[in-house]
Amino acid sequence: MNILKEVRRELKANVEEKYKIGNQRYFKEKIFCYGVRTPVVRKIAGRYFKQIKRLDKKQIFTLCERLLKNKYNEEATVAIQWASKLLKQFEKDDFKLFEGWMEVYIDNWAKDDDFCLHVIHPIMDKYPELVGKVKLWSHSENMWLRRASAVSFITTVGNFYAIKHNLKDIFEIAETLLRDEEDLVQKGYGWMLKAASVHNPKQVFDFVMKHKAVMPRTALRYSIEKMPASLRKQAMRQKTN
């Protein structure tokens, strides 16, 4: 059986045309999608992973890359879910492969966030020495790598939050991206700061107040979202840009 052919057949069998049409409005760039809701895609991914889980890691990664090459959001979701299930087998050198996937196949915010949360964050958490490599992405000409440099510090364990010991790195990335012209990058580092504020509200508030004169309104609003109303009002006061 051709496993990828079967996955694609089942995705096509679960298309919702109305959902497909409406999905494009969430993206500035043209996307490729079948029109299958994400929970359904994840169920399909989980079911077919049972058929490949005995393959070696390299074989599974090859299947993942073939899915990513096809550009469809749903196929990327399957690929990312399959890759994430190999966390226990992740080795530090796998980062090079993942970084290559980021550079070549990640072309919208949905793929970017999914990949960062479920692949990049876990390998970075497993091998903290990779943090420096992720931070370098903040200087990339590729906007998806710049967004990824921030989103990769967010974890999906429980509520979204950022690990305490990465606070220094988080602030360094936010400073690098501070005046980024891409609103999706602004939202990315704003989300990172918001996640960091869960356990470090004062430090994040102080950072925001220090930089709010030059911080784009989009990033500012994202970063203070979880703060008390009084602090949000203080941060937004006289903010016009």
ChimeraX attribute file (.defattr): number of C-alpha atoms within 10 A of each C-alpha:
attribute: neighborCount
match mode: 1-to-1
recipient: residues
	/A:1	5
	/A:2	6
	/A:3	13
	/A:4	15
	/A:5	10
	/A:6	12
	/A:7	19
	/A:8	15
	/A:9	11
	/A:10	13
	/A:11	20
	/A:12	13
	/A:13	11
	/A:14	15
	/A:15	16
	/A:16	13
	/A:17	12
	/A:18	9
	/A:19	13
	/A:20	16
	/A:21	12
	/A:22	10
	/A:23	16
	/A:24	15
	/A:25	11
	/A:26	10
	/A:27	11
	/A:28	10
	/A:29	11
	/A:30	10
	/A:31	16
	/A:32	14
	/A:33	17
	/A:34	22
	/A:35	22
	/A:36	20
	/A:37	16
	/A:38	13
	/A:39	9
	/A:40	14
	/A:41	22
	/A:42	17
	/A:43	12
	/A:44	17
	/A:45	21
	/A:46	15
	/A:47	12
	/A:48	17
	/A:49	19
	/A:50	10
	/A:51	10
	/A:52	15
	/A:53	14
	/A:54	10
	/A:55	10
	/A:56	11
	/A:57	15
	/A:58	10
	/A:59	12
	/A:60	19
	/A:61	20
	/A:62	12
	/A:63	17
	/A:64	22
	/A:65	19
	/A:66	15
	/A:67	23
	/A:68	23
	/A:69	14
	/A:70	13
	/A:71	17
	/A:72	16
	/A:73	24
	/A:74	26
	/A:75	26
	/A:76	27
	/A:77	22
	/A:78	24
	/A:79	23
	/A:80	25
	/A:81	21
	/A:82	25
	/A:83	23
	/A:84	19
	/A:85	15
	/A:86	15
	/A:87	14
	/A:88	10
	/A:89	12
	/A:90	18
	/A:91	11
	/A:92	14
	/A:93	9
	/A:94	13
	/A:95	19
	/A:96	11
	/A:97	12
	/A:98	19
	/A:99	15
	/A:100	11
	/A:101	16
	/A:102	20
	/A:103	14
	/A:104	11
	/A:105	17
	/A:106	23
	/A:107	19
	/A:108	17
	/A:109	20
	/A:110	15
	/A:111	21
	/A:112	20
	/A:113	21
	/A:114	18
	/A:115	26
	/A:116	27
	/A:117	21
	/A:118	21
	/A:119	23
	/A:120	27
	/A:121	23
	/A:122	21
	/A:123	23
	/A:124	20
	/A:125	15
	/A:126	15
	/A:127	14
	/A:128	13
	/A:129	11
	/A:130	17
	/A:131	19
	/A:132	12
	/A:133	14
	/A:134	22
	/A:135	22
	/A:136	14
	/A:137	20
	/A:138	26
	/A:139	14
	/A:140	13
	/A:141	9
	/A:142	14
	/A:143	22
	/A:144	24
	/A:145	26
	/A:146	27
	/A:147	27
	/A:148	28
	/A:149	30
	/A:150	30
	/A:151	29
	/A:152	29
	/A:153	30
	/A:154	26
	/A:155	20
	/A:156	12
	/A:157	9
	/A:158	6
	/A:159	10
	/A:160	15
	/A:161	21
	/A:162	26
	/A:163	16
	/A:164	13
	/A:165	8
	/A:166	13
	/A:167	18
	/A:168	10
	/A:169	15
	/A:170	24
	/A:171	20
	/A:172	13
	/A:173	22
	/A:174	26
	/A:175	16
	/A:176	15
	/A:177	24
	/A:178	21
	/A:179	15
	/A:180	19
	/A:181	11
	/A:182	14
	/A:183	15
	/A:184	19
	/A:185	27
	/A:186	27
	/A:187	22
	/A:188	28
	/A:189	32
	/A:190	29
	/A:191	26
	/A:192	29
	/A:193	35
	/A:194	28
	/A:195	27
	/A:196	26
	/A:197	23
	/A:198	18
	/A:199	14
	/A:200	17
	/A:201	19
	/A:202	13
	/A:203	15
	/A:204	23
	/A:205	20
	/A:206	12
	/A:207	15
	/A:208	22
	/A:209	16
	/A:210	12
	/A:211	14
	/A:212	20
	/A:213	13
	/A:214	13
	/A:215	23
	/A:216	21
	/A:217	19
	/A:218	16
	/A:219	28
	/A:220	27
	/A:221	18
	/A:222	19
	/A:223	26
	/A:224	25
	/A:225	17
	/A:226	17
	/A:227	17
	/A:228	10
	/A:229	11
	/A:230	8
	/A:231	17
	/A:232	17
	/A:233	12
	/A:234	12
	/A:235	19
	/A:236	16
	/A:237	10
	/A:238	10
	/A:239	14
	/A:240	8
	/A:241	10
